[in-house]
């Protein structure tokens, strides 16, 4: 598989200059899908502007200066995706990968305390041999956790231990970040979660007067959002 992609064909959510060069790095196969993640080297060069060239970026990354979710990553193409926490060696401030109202991936500054945890949406639940419960999360993690949580709920994980600290239910009154559709990047209050016993996707209705499929809903808090949203300029 090629380790690069044409910039003009890169996912729309990538905040890169399309005509700056012909090629762009491609994320390695990993925890996030192509459209919801960017390779670490593109984050360092194009989003944070810490280096000017890919060669400089690879050198910095190979020295172990960057950690994702509390683990040092030396692969320049490692995918940094939605809700991932990026920390830089020697720096107090960290960054959380979010999505803004322009449907672009966006790094939001996070304090040292905020960087000690991340939010993960539950994609599925399974019962293993011996009665143990396993939950599958949106970032590819599969963890054993005896929690009262269902598909669509969000757990707050302690980093890097992966201990479940809190559960945010996809229930009326919860705050949710919209990650797709015409209201992408907005924060809304859940009114009702409608589940269907047919192939049609389950819908989430909001008090703001719109609805979307549950895969576009990322619960971010019980009464208020636990994560900061991106600030986007008017221009």
C-alpha atoms as one frame of an Amber mdcrd trajectory, in Angstrom:
protein
   0.000   0.000   0.000   1.354   3.426  -0.919   2.421   5.654   1.949   1.256
   8.814   0.222  -1.840  10.324  -1.310  -2.470  13.118  -3.799  -3.293  16.330
  -1.970  -6.195  17.063  -4.281  -7.663  13.660  -3.400  -7.066  13.985   0.356
 -10.173  13.858   2.586 -12.088  17.117   2.789 -11.684  17.176   6.571  -7.898
  17.565   6.295  -6.916  21.234   6.849  -4.090  21.238   4.290  -3.293  23.502
   1.349  -4.357  21.520  -1.689  -2.010  23.148  -4.203   1.060  23.588  -2.009
   2.529  20.335  -3.331   1.465  17.302  -5.341   1.703  14.610  -2.646   0.707
  14.326   1.004   1.556  11.609   3.553  -1.087   8.934   4.066  -1.991   7.627
   7.544  -0.841   4.125   8.403  -3.475   1.459   8.928  -4.544   1.916  12.506
  -7.239   2.955  14.961  -9.015   5.626  12.901 -10.581   5.863   9.465  -8.907
   7.950   6.756 -11.453  10.778   6.846 -11.335  11.253  10.633  -7.554  11.196
  11.101  -4.334  12.755   9.843  -0.793  11.348   9.805   1.343  12.595  12.686
   3.845  14.235  10.344   1.064  16.310   8.719  -0.151  17.366  12.161   3.362
  18.496  13.121   4.083  20.269   9.818   0.734  21.494   8.468  -1.353  22.018
  11.612   1.186  23.037  14.264   3.778  24.509  11.848   6.635  23.214  14.014
   8.743  22.304  10.964   8.958  23.419   7.343   9.672  20.125   5.588   8.724
  16.469   5.934  12.394  15.587   6.483  12.566  17.832   9.546   9.281  16.394
  10.803  10.452  12.785  10.478  13.605  13.638  12.409  11.680  15.169  15.302
   9.202  12.292  15.422  11.919   9.621  15.302  13.475  11.119  18.448  10.298
  10.408  20.439   9.202  14.010  20.915   5.482  13.319  20.339   3.021  11.155
  22.257  -0.542  10.231  21.294  -2.837   9.250  24.159   0.128   9.022  26.506
   2.220   6.711  24.322   5.283   7.814  22.352   4.786   7.414  18.604   7.762
   7.258  16.246   5.847   6.363  13.076   5.519   9.620  11.079   2.348   8.298
   9.437   0.639   7.225  12.662  -3.018   8.357  12.444  -4.045  11.059  14.910
  -7.828  10.991  14.994 -10.923  12.405  16.633 -10.523  12.960  20.408  -6.868
  11.829  20.407  -4.597  13.753  22.773  -1.244  14.922  21.383   1.515  15.887
  23.815   4.918  17.339  22.955   8.020  16.512  24.960   9.109  19.460  27.080
   5.861  21.391  26.539   3.195  21.930  29.209   0.331  22.471  26.770  -1.172
  19.550  24.881  -3.714  19.315  22.053  -6.945  17.412  21.490  -8.042  16.552
  17.950 -11.570  17.832  17.373 -13.791  18.748  14.429 -15.025  22.294  13.819
 -18.125  23.818  12.254 -16.392  23.894   8.861 -16.126  20.092   8.950 -12.349
  20.278   9.356 -10.128  18.484  11.834  -8.924  21.007  14.394  -6.401  20.896
  17.258  -7.759  22.385  20.481  -5.268  23.330  23.225  -5.618  21.259  26.411
  -4.164  21.735  29.867  -1.984  19.106  31.523  -4.984  17.901  33.537  -7.231
  17.727  30.453  -4.545  15.761  28.604  -4.680  13.006  31.243  -7.942  11.618
  29.829  -9.872  11.241  26.574 -13.416  10.487  25.453 -14.195   7.317  23.491
 -17.531   6.343  21.964 -18.680   2.754  22.371 -19.157   1.095  18.989 -20.143
  -2.337  20.301 -20.330  -4.649  23.317 -19.492  -8.335  23.611 -19.642 -10.950
  26.329 -16.532 -13.095  26.509 -15.934 -16.530  27.956 -16.362 -16.439  31.700
 -18.914 -13.640  31.596 -16.422 -10.827  31.096 -17.697  -7.801  29.192 -15.662
  -6.255  26.380 -16.415  -2.897  24.813 -15.160  -1.764  21.401 -14.365   1.941
  21.123 -14.288   4.346  18.192 -10.477   4.536  18.224  -9.992   0.802  17.773
  -9.523  -0.068  21.449 -11.046  -3.215  22.889 -11.042  -3.153  26.681 -12.499
  -5.294  29.440 -14.779  -3.094  31.522 -17.737  -4.007  33.712 -19.596  -0.759
  33.126 -23.262   0.031  32.680 -22.833   1.401  29.166 -24.447   0.679  25.801
 -23.554   1.249  22.169 -23.538   4.977  21.496 -22.545   5.926  25.026 -19.171
   7.571  25.682 -16.608   6.619  28.307 -13.919   8.858  29.777 -10.634   6.947
  29.851  -7.679   7.718  32.055  -4.438   7.933  30.055  -2.350   5.915  29.574
  -3.872   3.312  31.948  -7.140   3.054  29.899  -9.163   2.889  33.112 -12.824
   3.874  32.702 -13.379   6.905  34.924 -16.869   8.008  33.884 -19.689   7.115
  31.504 -21.698   9.663  29.505 -24.993   8.101  28.424 -26.684   8.836  25.116
 -29.803   9.922  26.974 -32.130  12.950  27.165 -30.406  16.013  28.575 -26.872
  14.967  27.611 -24.623  17.316  25.656 -23.318  15.952  22.352 -20.885  17.025
  19.677 -22.144  16.555  16.115 -19.395  14.986  13.989 -21.196  14.821  10.647
 -24.108  16.214   8.668 -25.269  19.779   8.207 -24.757  20.630  11.912 -21.201
  19.289  12.143 -19.076  20.803  14.902 -22.066  22.077  16.861 -22.935  21.241
  20.454 -26.545  20.105  21.021 -28.741  18.710  23.784 -30.149  15.213  23.294
 -33.935  15.033  23.399 -34.589  11.426  22.361 -32.718   8.401  21.053 -34.925
   6.450  18.639 -33.943   2.837  17.984 -35.427   0.890  15.075 -35.823  -2.861
  14.657 -35.095  -2.656  10.936 -32.130  -1.796   8.690 -32.815   1.940   9.029
 -30.163   3.777  11.115 -31.087   4.785  14.660 -31.843   8.494  15.018 -31.025
  11.016  17.712 -33.375  13.975  18.137 -32.167  17.219  19.714 -33.889  19.988
  21.634 -32.507  22.461  19.082 -34.987  21.084  16.542 -32.958  18.783  14.288
 -31.977  15.121  14.184 -29.192  12.948  12.800 -28.051   9.336  12.734 -26.408
   8.103  15.922 -23.005   7.607  14.243 -22.807  11.414  13.890 -23.360  11.928
  17.626 -20.519  12.023  20.156 -21.748  12.592  23.708 -19.355  14.995  25.406
 -20.939  15.512  28.825 -23.939  15.065  31.090 -25.162  18.653  31.387 -22.247
  20.503  29.781 -19.415  19.514  27.488 -16.331  18.056  29.179 -14.136  19.059
  26.219 -13.498  22.471  24.737 -14.763  23.127  21.237 -12.649  24.637  18.446
 -12.756  28.392  17.926 -13.178  29.198  14.245 -12.713  32.680  12.807 -15.499
  34.282  10.800 -13.301  34.492   7.695
